[in-house]
Amino acid sequence: MRLSDHFTLQELTKSSTAERKGIKNAPDDTQIESLKNVCLNILEPVRTNYGVPLRPSSGFRCLELNRAIGSSDSSQHVKGEAVDFEVPHISNEDLAHWIMLNLDYDQLILEFYRKGEPNSGWVHCSYVKGNNRKKALKYNGKNYERLSFSGEG
């Protein structure tokens, strides 16, 4: 099933952990609608801006899969509202900065990024239909901090 011009349901539900553990990672209709919104409002604009294909590393996760990887039950991945991804040849810090300045998002997290290592970590971004909080954070595996860039308050 195609969610948008460049992204499919299979891409947004694929999980090696689910395959290994025999977990059926299948979203319901409401979660599929949320995934479509993520594709249209986050992934497609990123792909258009950078002009290169990108592959999400994590999209929808059913509750069983989410628990299997040790994530919180309240994760937006469970609702189909979040995606983790990188763009080839683009620093994850630069990607997060572009999203912060250009897109309407609910939560943006630069995860496990190490300064001076442009390909370290990944970007987590969520979108909800309605009021997005524009909450930007960085996470190092232990602590969340507000994400900001030089010259920004």
C-alpha positions as CSV (number, residue, x, y, z in Angstrom):
1,M,0.0,0.0,0.0
2,R,1.3,3.4,-1.0
3,L,1.2,6.0,1.8
4,S,2.5,8.9,-0.4
5,D,4.4,9.4,-3.7
6,H,7.6,7.8,-2.4
7,F,6.8,5.8,0.7
8,T,4.9,2.6,1.3
9,L,3.3,0.9,4.3
10,Q,5.9,-1.9,4.1
11,E,8.7,0.6,4.5
12,L,7.0,2.2,7.5
13,T,6.3,-1.1,9.3
14,K,9.4,-3.1,8.4
15,S,11.2,-4.4,11.5
16,S,14.0,-7.0,11.8
17,T,13.1,-7.3,15.5
18,A,9.4,-8.1,14.6
19,E,10.6,-10.6,12.0
20,R,13.0,-12.3,14.4
21,K,10.4,-12.5,17.2
22,G,7.4,-13.4,15.0
23,I,5.6,-10.2,15.9
24,K,2.9,-9.0,13.5
25,N,3.5,-5.3,13.1
26,A,0.3,-4.3,11.5
27,P,-1.3,-0.9,12.0
28,D,-5.1,-0.3,12.0
29,D,-6.8,2.2,9.8
30,T,-6.3,5.1,12.2
31,Q,-2.6,4.4,12.5
32,I,-2.3,4.1,8.7
33,E,-3.9,7.6,8.4
34,S,-1.3,8.9,10.9
35,L,1.5,7.3,8.9
36,K,0.2,9.0,5.7
37,N,0.3,12.3,7.6
38,V,3.9,11.7,8.6
39,C,4.8,10.8,5.0
40,L,3.1,13.8,3.5
41,N,4.2,16.4,6.1
42,I,7.7,15.1,7.2
43,L,9.2,12.5,4.8
44,E,8.1,13.9,1.5
45,P,9.2,17.5,2.2
46,V,12.6,16.2,3.4
47,R,13.0,14.1,0.3
48,T,12.1,17.0,-1.9
49,N,14.4,19.4,-0.2
50,Y,17.5,17.1,-0.4
51,G,16.6,15.5,-3.7
52,V,17.6,12.0,-2.7
53,P,15.7,8.9,-1.7
54,L,15.7,8.1,2.0
55,R,14.7,5.0,3.9
56,P,13.1,5.2,7.4
57,S,14.8,3.0,10.0
58,S,11.6,2.9,12.2
59,G,8.1,4.0,11.6
60,F,5.0,2.3,13.0
61,R,5.6,-0.1,15.9
62,C,2.8,-2.1,17.4
63,L,2.7,-2.2,21.2
64,E,4.3,-5.7,21.4
65,L,7.2,-4.6,19.1
66,N,7.6,-1.4,21.0
67,R,7.9,-3.2,24.3
68,A,10.3,-5.8,22.7
69,I,12.7,-3.0,21.9
70,G,12.4,-1.5,25.3
71,S,10.5,1.7,24.3
72,S,7.8,3.5,26.2
73,D,4.2,2.6,25.7
74,S,3.5,6.2,25.1
75,S,5.9,6.4,22.1
76,Q,4.3,8.1,19.1
77,H,5.6,5.2,17.0
78,V,2.7,3.2,18.5
79,K,0.2,5.6,17.1
80,G,1.9,5.8,13.7
81,E,2.8,9.5,14.3
82,A,6.6,9.1,14.3
83,V,9.5,8.1,12.1
84,D,13.2,7.6,12.6
85,F,15.4,8.3,9.6
86,E,18.5,9.7,8.0
87,V,19.3,11.2,4.7
88,P,22.3,9.8,2.8
89,H,25.3,12.2,2.8
90,I,23.6,14.7,5.0
91,S,24.6,15.3,8.6
92,N,21.9,14.4,11.0
93,E,22.5,17.7,12.8
94,D,22.0,19.6,9.6
95,L,18.8,17.5,8.9
96,A,17.4,18.3,12.3
97,H,18.2,22.0,11.8
98,W,16.4,22.1,8.4
99,I,13.3,20.3,9.8
100,M,13.3,22.7,12.8
101,L,13.3,25.8,10.5
102,N,11.1,24.5,7.7
103,L,8.5,22.0,8.8
104,D,5.5,21.8,11.1
105,Y,6.3,18.9,13.5
106,D,5.1,17.7,16.9
107,Q,8.4,16.4,18.2
108,L,11.9,16.5,16.7
109,I,14.7,14.6,18.5
110,L,18.3,14.4,17.4
111,E,19.1,11.0,18.9
112,F,22.5,9.7,19.8
113,Y,24.3,12.4,17.8
114,R,27.9,13.0,18.6
115,K,29.4,16.4,17.6
116,G,32.1,16.0,15.0
117,E,30.6,12.7,13.8
118,P,28.0,13.9,11.2
119,N,26.6,10.4,10.5
120,S,26.2,9.4,14.2
121,G,22.7,8.9,15.5
122,W,19.5,9.6,13.6
123,V,16.5,12.0,13.5
124,H,13.2,11.1,15.2
125,C,10.3,13.3,14.0
126,S,6.6,13.1,14.7
127,Y,3.6,14.8,13.2
128,V,0.0,14.9,14.5
129,K,-3.0,16.2,12.7
130,G,-4.0,19.4,14.5
131,N,-1.8,21.2,17.0
132,N,1.9,20.3,16.7
133,R,4.0,21.3,19.7
134,K,7.2,22.0,17.7
135,K,9.2,20.4,20.6
136,A,12.9,20.1,19.6
137,L,15.2,18.0,21.7
138,K,18.5,16.1,21.6
139,Y,18.9,12.7,23.4
140,N,22.2,11.1,24.3
141,G,20.9,7.8,25.6
142,K,20.5,9.2,29.2
143,N,19.2,12.7,29.1
144,Y,16.9,14.9,26.9
145,E,18.0,18.5,26.4
146,R,16.5,21.3,24.4
147,L,17.8,21.3,20.8
148,S,19.1,24.7,19.6
149,F,21.6,25.9,17.1
150,S,24.1,28.8,17.1
151,G,22.3,32.1,16.8
152,E,18.9,30.7,17.9
153,G,17.3,31.4,21.2
